[in-house]
Amino acid sequence: MIVFALRHANRTPDPADDLSPAGMARAKLLARMLAESGVATAYCSSARRTQRTIAPLKALLGDRLDIVVVATSAADHVQQIVDKMKALPDDAVAAVVGHSDTVPLIIKGLTGRTVDDIAAHEFDKLFVLSVFAGGASTVALTRYGEPT
């Protein structure tokens, strides 16, 4: 399985739960990058900013992309996403759009590997996970869009 794991794109200040203009540009770039990857399932939280980050990809792929909104407490959210992703076929390509406090935990749950924290100002980290049958895995950190 291949998983693209990332924090939502650049956000507006609290309490407005939305993307900034820079965030919308980053979300559009993400869509362009992932459109031909074979991604068929995307997971996100109930936060508007996560859903808006994946929306341009949904606009490009239409019915070929299933978006699963997992709306629970942070701890339950992480476990539910990990469980759902582990139930996908071995050849699945998926994406998960989370938050600075959930993405590292999701990566750990899927791979057993620890990644550095995502700072409050970081919106450009894109992790590419390869999760193999039998438990082997790799995690590659890439960056996309304008540096943050």
VONULUM-744838 format. One record per residue: residue in one letter; x, y, z of N, C-alpha, C, CB in turn. Coordinates in steps of 0.05 Angstrom, whole numbers, plus 5000, padded with zeros to 4 digits. Glycine has a CB too. Layout:
<pts>
aXYZXYZXYZXYZ;...
</pts>
This chain:
<pts>
m501749775000500050005000501850255000498150005024;i500950454985502350714985500450904998503150804957;v501451065017499851265031501251535029499451185061;f499851735021500752015023499552135048499952184997;a501252215067500252325092501252605095501252145116;l499352785102500053065105498253215123500053205077;r499253435133497553625148496053785128499353805167;h493653885137492154055119493854295110489654165135;a492954415088494454645077494154885095493354705048;n495555095088495655345104492955435111497155565088;r492555505137489955575147489755875153489355405172;t487255955156486756225166487056225196483956335157;p487356455209487556455238484956355251488156745248;d485256245275482856155290481056395294483656035318;p478456365297476956105297475956025270474656135316;a476756175249475756105222477155855213476256335202;d475655635210476655375203476755355173475055145216;d478655485160478755485131481555515121476955715119;l481955495096484555535084485055825076484955345060;s487455915078488256175068488556165038490856275082;p488956385024489556374996491956204990489956654984;a494056215006496456045002495655755006498656125022;g493955705024492955425029491455315005491355415054;m489755484993488255394970490155334947486155614961;a492155504943494155444922495655184928496155684920;r496255134953497654884961495854644955498554894990;a493254664962491354454957491054384928488654524969;k491054594911490954554882493454414872490554814867;l495754484882498254354875498254064883500654504887;l497254004907497053734917495353564898495853724945;a493153684889491353544870492853474845488853704864;r494253664834495853614810497853404814497153874800;m499153404837501253204843500152924846502753284868;l497852894858496752624864494852514844495452634891;a493952684826491752604807492352354792491152824788;e494852304784495552074768496851854784497252154745;s496751874811498151684828496651424832498751814855;g494051424826492451194831490951204857494050944830;v491151434871489851464897486851434893490451744909;a485651264909482751204906481151264932482350924898;t482651294954481251344980482851564994481051084997;a481451745006482651955022481151975049482652235007;y482652005070481552035097482152315107482651815116;c480252425121480652685133478952715158480052915113;s479352925173477752975197475253135189479353125219;s473653205209471353365204471953655201469253325226;a474453735206475254015204475054105175478154065215;r473954335171473554445144476254465129472254715145;r478354535143480954575130482054315119482954685150;t481554085131482453825120480853755095482353595141;q478253805096476453745074477053925050473553765082;r477654175056478254365034481054305022478254655044;t482854175037485454105026485153885005487354015048;i483353695010483053474991480953534969482153225007;a479353744972477253804953478153844924475854054962;p480453974919481253994891481953724878483654174889;l482953534894483453274883480853134877485153104903;k478853164894476253044889475053164864474353094914;a475453434860474353564836475653444811474853864838;l478153374812479553264789478752974784482553274793;l478452814805478052524803475052444804479452384824;g473352614815470552554816470052294831469352534788;d468452114819467651864831470051664835465551724814;r472351724823474651544826475951584854476651594804;l475151794869476251844895474051834916477752114897;d474351654935472551624958473751774981471951324965;i472351974992473252125015471852025039472852435011;v473351945060472251845085472852055106473351565092;v470752175117471052365139470752215165468952595137;v472852225182472852085207472652305229475451915211;a470352325241469752535259469452425288467152685251;t471652425302471552325330473652485345472152025332;s474052415370476152545386478852475373476152445416;a480952635379483552595367484652305369485552795379;a484552195393485551925397483951715381485551855427;d481351735382479651555367480051595337476751585375;h480351855329480751925301483151775289481052225298;v485351795303487851665294487451365292490151725314;q486351235312485950945312484050855290484950845339;q481951005286479950935265481250955238477551115267;i482751165233484051185207486050965203485451465204;v487750905223489650695221488250425215491350665246;d486150375230484650115225483450105197482450095246;k482250325188481050325162483150295140479550585157;m485450425143487550405123488850125123489750615128;k489150005146490249735147488349525134490849645176;a485849595132483849415119483849445089481149465130;l485249635078485349675049487049445036486549955042;p486549395011488149194997491149274996487149154968;d492849074994495749114994496649304972497148854991;d495149314949495949484927494549754927495449334901;a493249824948491750084950493650324950490050084975;v492650534939493950804941491950984955494850914913;a492751104978490951264994492351515003489951105018;a490751705012491751955024490351995050491252195004;v491752125068490552215093491352505099491452025117;v489352665103489852955109489052995138488253135090;g490953045154490453075183491453345194491752855198;h492453325218493253565233496053525244491253625256;s497253735253500053715263500253505286501053985272;d498153465301498253275323497352995316496653385346;t496052965293495052695285496752555264492252715276;v497852705245499352585223501752405234500452795205;p503452515252505552335262504552085276507352485282;l502252095289501151865303499951665282498951955322;i498851765261497751595240500151445227496151755219;i502251595221504651465209505751245227506751675203;k505951305253506951105272505050865273507151235300;g502450915272500550695273500650515248497750795276;l501250635225501450475200504050345196500850655177;t506250465206508950365199510550285223510350575184;g509750375247511450335271513750525272512550055271;r513950705253516150895252515351165264517150935223;t517251295277516851565289517951775270518151585317;v516451985265517352205249517452455267515452255224;d518952655259519152905274516453035275521253095261;d516053195296513553345299513253535276513553495326;i510753605271510153805250509654065266507653725233;a511254275261511054525275508554675266513554695270;a507654855283505255005278505355165252504755205301;h507655245243507955395218508455225193510155595221;e508754955197509454785174506954675161511154555184;f506754735135504554625119505554485094502654855111;d508154465090509254365066510354075067511454545057;k510053945090511053675093509053475080511453595122;l510053305063508553095051510052835054507953155020;f508952655070510152395076509152195056509652305105;v510952025045510151815027510851555041511551844999;l508851395047509151145062508750915043507251125086;s510550715045510150465032509750255054512550385013;v507450125054506849935075506449665061504250015092;f508249475067508249225053506849005069511149145046;a505748805055504648575069506848455086503448365048;g506248365110508248255127509348455147510448135111;g508648715143509448915163511749095156510048785187;a513349035135515449215128514349485118517349085107;s515849695121514949955113517250145108512950065133;t516650355093518550575090516950835093520050565063;v518351045102517151305104519051505091516451385134;a518151655071519851855059518552125063520251805028;l520052315073519052595076519752755052520252725102;t517752875040518153055017516953325025516952944990;r517353525009516153785014514753864988518354005022;y512554014990511154104966510254384970508853914960;g510254534948509354814948511454994960506754834963;e510555234966512255434978513255345005510855704980;p515855385012516855305038515355455060519855355040;t514955315082513755435106515455395130510855325111;
</pts>
